[in-house]
């Protein structure tokens, strides 16, 4: 089918897009970044905002110098903007700046009220480890099952709520999978969770750069109580993120981290917590400014336009990859579903290690992809259809310090800067790989599990050093 070409001009908005990298054959080629689900390059406007602000940077809060007051004003403006970007309100919600969504979820796990009456947290089998492991430390975690192709089984979700809803304190679900790109029916799940008396949290690290999020007012049955995001996935890789959630959760109990900025009064015998107590120590002001600048840029572009751009790339990629013999796509293969998912495509090449495929893409084609389990180990094993015994054996090899030959997938993922040319390069490279036409002779490093080509030498200090 014919498609409308994505807007190539978007690529001009980003830093480093035209950088050339060395290839195994001695040539150089423009780097093709297809790893946005892991991290994204910076928007030019974000770099410019940071550089402008650096002229005035100073410590925030309580400083009376001009630069300190300006920095405090900018930092608090970034906080308000973050709440607004996610569809919250400063009257009902607070924003806690963190270094990433993982820290945000750990803070939330520490602050949420887990009681003997409601000792459970409900999450799903598709979650990133960051939306699973923190809950295990504070609650009894129940995982909603999955369909064979990796979608959340909503019938199983309903059945768990019907049986255990009165014992569930929180439901925490990924906005979208970082492995398959599936987008969960969040508002519907939120309404069901609230009807059972549970709070509802969205891990939006993957979703926020690609779709508009509307937390909603607290009196809306479909509202989100908490949303966590990472700026490094939103074109602002300056070490920031946010936990945006209902204010009443954070007014009692001790914070996860304590120290400067968390207290009103301290004596040798006692202390009194501050109302806002979850940002201990000197904050990452630059990161907050960068994240707000990225949000402003995405607002100006329009999240609907962002979604359309990504859908066209995803549709085109699914159509191209489906024609390559020996390549198997996991999750949805239906190009007509491109607008209902994110541009994240996991796959394998028949007869080849996922590690080797990704190595060849990088060394010989200048394509940055990712392989492995993507910090969603149980989910990836589910998609691969491995037996319990196969999973046990893989786990044992990892525990014994042998990372070689561990099952996994290759993943490509799109950002706003990607173009149809990037997809064409990927399809051409994968066609060569499936036909065993690549140049190098690769050897497995048993210590790391990586494949390294013979003759590869590069002086990284030539490209960057201190």
N, C-alpha and C positions, 0 to 999 in steps of 0.2 A: 504494500500500500504506500502511497505517497504521503509524506509528512511535511509539516512546516519546519524549516530549518531553525534550530535554536539560535538565539541572538549571539553571534560571535563577539559582538562588542562587549559583552559581559567580561570576557577574558581580559580585556584591557583595564579592568578595574582592580586587578590583583597584582601583587608583588611577586617577582620571580618567575612569571609564566614563560618568558622567552629564554630562560637560562639553558645553555647547552651543557650536556654532560658527556663524559668519555664512554665509549663503547669498547667491547672486547676486540673488535677489528681495528682499533686505532683511530676510528673516526669519532666525530662528535655529533650529537643530535639534540634537538630541543627535548627537554624532559617532559614526559607525559605523566602527569600525576593522576592516578586512578585509585587513590587511597584516602578519600575525604572522610570515610567513616571512621578512620583513625584520628586524623588531624588535618587541618586545612591551612593553606597559605593565607597571609594577611591581605586584607583589602588595602589598596593604596590610601583610601580615605582614613583608614584606621591608623596607618603609619603616620600620616600627616597630622592627625589629631594628637597622637602621642608626642610627636616632635614639637608641636605648638605648645602643648601643655608642659613639656619638660622645662621650658624656659621659666615657668612659674612654680614648678614642683616644690613642695615643702611638706612637713609633717601636718597631718590633719587633726582636728579637734583640739581645742583649748589653746592653741597658739594664737597670739595676738598680732603677729607680723602680717603684712599684706599678703605675702605669698602663702602663708599658712591659712589665712582666711579664704583666699581664692581656692586653694586646694580643697579645703573642707567643703566649700560651696559646690565645687565640681564633683567631688566624691558623693555628696548627698544627692546631687542632681542625677548622677549615674544610678543611684539606688532607686530613686523615683521612676526613672526611665525604664529600669529593668522590670519593675512591678507592672508598669503600663504595657510594656512590650508583651508580657505574658497574659494580659487581660485581667490583671488584678486591680485592686484599689488600695491606696495608702491608708484608707480608713480601716479596712478589714485585714490587710496583708502586710507582712514585713518582708524585707529582703536582707538576707545574710550573705555577704560576700565570702567566697571560699576560693580554694585554689583550683577546684574542678568538681564535677558532679559526684565523684567518688567520695570526696570529703563531705559534700553536702548530704549524701545519703547516710554516712556514718554519724554526722551531727544529728540528723533527724532520728536515726535509730536510738541515739542516746537520749533524745528529748521527748520522744513519743511516750505516752502513758500506756505501758503494758501492765495489766493488773491481773490478779488471780481470776477475776470474772471474765476478762478478755485477754488471754495469754497468747493469742495466735496472730500471726501475720500471714496473709495470703498473697502469694506472688505466682509467677508462671514458670513453666519449664523452658521458656525462650529467653530468660533474662541474662543480661550481662552480669558477671560475677558481682559487680558493685551494687546491683539491686537484689542481691541474694545473701551474700556473706554477712553484711552488717546486721541483717535481721536475725541471723542465726545466733548472734551473741546476746540477744535480748529477749527472744520470743521463740515459741514453737512455730516453725515455718512450714507451711503447706504449699505445695506447688501444683498449680492447675495443669492438667495434662494437655497434650497437643494432638492435632490431627497428623496423619502420616506425612503430609507435605510441610508441616511445621507451623501451622496456624494455631492460635489459641483455641482450645475446645470450649466454646461458650456454654455448651450443654453441661460440661463437667464443672465449669465455673458456677453455673446456677445450682447444680446439685450440691456442691460444697457449701455454698451460702445457705441453702435450704437446711442442711444438716448442722452446720457449724457456725452460721452467721452470728448467733448470739455470743460466740466466744472469740470472734475476730475483732481485733483492735484496729487493724489497718489493712487495706488492700493496696499493694504497690506494684504497678504494672509499667512495662516499657511503653513509651509512646509509639515507638517503632523498633523493629529488630535491627540490630547492627550486623546481622548475618544474612537475612533474607529480604530485609526491607519491608516486611509486612507492617502495616499500620493497624494498631488495635482500635476497636470501637470504644474509645475512651469515655465518651459522654454516656453511652449506654451502660458501660461497666460501672461508672461512677454512681449513676442513679440506683443501680442494683445494690452497690456497696452501702450507700447511705440508707437505703431502705432496711438493710440489715443492722444498721447502727454503727457501721464501721467508717473510719476516715478513708480518704482515697488519695493516693500519691502517684504522680506520673514521673518516671525517669525519662526526661525529654532531651537527654544529651544528643540522641540521634535525630529526634523529630524537630527540635526548635530551629535548626538552620534551614529547614526545607518546607515547613508548613506553619501557618498561623496557629497560635495557641491562645485559647480564651478560657482562663480559669473560671470565670463567672463569679457572680455574687454568692455569698455563703447561704443565702436563702433559696438558691436555685438547686433543685434536687440533683442536677447533673454537674455541679461545680467540682473543681479539683481543689482539694485542701492543700496540697503541696505540689510544687513543680521544681525539679532540679535540672540545671543546665551547665554546660562547659563551654567557655568562650573559645577554646582552641579548636572546637568543631564548628564555630560560627565565624570564622575568618578573622579572629582576634587572638592569636596565639601568644598571649602575654601573661599566662599563668593565673587566670581568674575563672570564676564560675559563680553560680548563685543558687541559693535555696530560697525560694519564694513560697511563703505559706501563711496560714492564718495566724494572727498575732497571739491568740489566746494559748497557743501551744508553747510559746517561748517565754511566758511571764513567770513560770514557776520552775523549781528544780535547778540544780547546778548545771552549768554548761559542760560540754565535753572537754574543752580546754579552758583553763583559768589563768589569770594573771592581769597585766595591765589592760585597761579598757573594759574589764568585766565587772568592776565593783564600784559602789558608791563610797563606802567607808571600809577601812581596814585598821584594826588595832592588833596588838600582839595576841589578843585572846579571841578575836571574832572578826567577822566581816559581813557586809551587807551587799548583796548582788545588785548590780544596775538593772534597770528595766531591759535595756539592750545589752546582752551579756555573751553573745555567741561569736564575737569577733575579737579574740584575744590577741594582744600584741599590736605592733604597728601593721596596718593593713597594706595590701597590694593596691595602692591608689592608681598606679599606672594601669594595672590590669582591669580595674573597674572602669576607668576612662575608656580604655580600648574596647571593652565589651559593649559599653553604651554606644560608642561610635559605630561599631558593627551593627548593632540593633537599628540605629538611625539609618544607616545605609540600606539595610534590608527593608526597612519601612518605606524608604524613598523609592526603591526598586519596585516594591510591592510583593508580598509573599505569594499572591496568586500568580504573578509573573514568574517568580522563582519556581513554583510548582509546575507551571506549564513547560518551562525550559527543561526541567529535569525529566518530566514525563516523555517529552519528545526524544531526549537522549536515551532513556531507558527503553522505549519502544523500538528505536532504531537498533540499539545494541542487542536486544533479545532476538530481533529478526535476523541480524547478521550472525550472531553466535549459533543460532539454531541450524545454520547451513553448514557448519564445520563438522565433518565426520570425526568421531572419537571424542567429542566434547560433550559433557553432560552437565546441564544446568540443574541446580537444586532450588527448592522453593517453587514459586510460580514461574512457568515458562511462557505464559500467555502475554503476548505483546499488547493485547487489548486491555489488560489490567494495569498498564504502566502508570496511569494517572491515580491509581488507588494504592500505590506503594511507593517506597523510596527507591532511588537509583542505586541499589546495592544488589550485586549479582554474584552468588557463590557457584563455583563449578569445579569439575575435575576433568583431567585429560586421561583417557583410558590408558592404563599401563604405565603411567608416570607418577612419580611422587609429586605431591602438591608443592613441596619445597623446591624441587628441581624446576618445575614449571615457572614458579615465581622468580627463581634465580635467572633463568634464561631470559625472561621478560625484562629484567633489570639490566643484566650485563650486555645483552646483545641488541635490545630494542629501546633502551632508555625509558621503559615503562615502569612506573612505581605501582605495584600491586601489593597484596598481603596474602599470607597463607597461614594455616594453622587452625586454631579453634576460636580465635577472636575474643578471648575472655568470656566465652559462652560455651564452655566445655560440654556440659550435658546436652545442650541444644544441638551442637554440631554432631555429637555422637548419635543423637536421635535422627538427624537428617541423613546421616550415612547409613542408618539402619543396622548398626552393629549389635551383636548379641551381648548379653551380660558378660560372657566369658571373654569376648574380644575386647570389651572395655576394660575388664579386670586386667588382662595381659598388658594393654597399653598403659594403664595406670601404674602397673608394677615396674615397667621399663622406665617410666619417668621418675618414680620414687627412687629407683636404683641409680639414677644419674645417667641414664642412656636415652637421650632425646631423639635418637635416630628411628626412622620408620614409624613414627607415631601417626595414626590416622588424622586426616584433616582435609581442608578444602582450600582452593584459591578464591580470593574475593577481590572484585573490582567495585569501586564505588565512585559516584559522580558528585561533583560540586558545581557551583554556579559558573565557574571559569571553564568548564569542559565544553568541547565542541564535537561536532560530527566527525571532524578529522581525527580527533583522539580515538573515537570508536573505530574508525577505519584502520588506524594504526594497530589497535588491539586485535582486531579481527585478522589482519594480515599476519601479525606475529603469531597468533594462536594457530592459524592455518599451517604455518611453517613448523611450529612445535609439534602439532598433531601428526605431521608428515615426517617428523624426525629430520628436518632440514636445518637445524640450528648448527652453528659453527663450532662451538667449544666442546672440549672434553672436560667433564665435570667430575670432581671427586668429593665424596662425602666426608665432612669433618665430624668424626664421631663424638667429639667433645661438645659441639654446638648443635649438631643435626643439620647444619647448613651445607649447601653444595657450592664449591668454589671452582671456577674454571682454571685450567692450566694456563700459565703465562700471564695471569692477571696481576698487574702491579699498578698502584695508584698512590700518588703523594697527596693525601687529603689536605696537608698544610698549604699546598699550592692554591687551594680553593678557599680555605679559611683557616686562619690561625690568630692567636692573640698577640 
